Amino acid sequence: MAEAVALAKLHSVAEVDRALGVAAIAGRFAENDLISILSYQAGLESVEPSRATEQHSLQPGTSAWSSFGITNDKDEH
């Protein structure tokens, strides 16, 4: 919050408030996250955080595990 107060002296209170809202939604409160959000928002009318969906995620799927635990009759002989 000290960073937000300091930034409110350089930016408008509304801009800092909007950046705090975006930070809260995105879960971004590490060092310099707020200033990064403020820098990105400069000149934009509205900013919504983007979230990756299952179709657009970098997380690998679980299809490699689909046959886990399934035995093959050929393997038992």
Secondary structure, DSSP 8 states (H G I E B T S, - for coil): -HHHHHHTTTS-HHHHHHHHHHHHHHT--STTHHHHHHHHHTT-S--------GGG-SS--SGGGTTTT---HHHH-
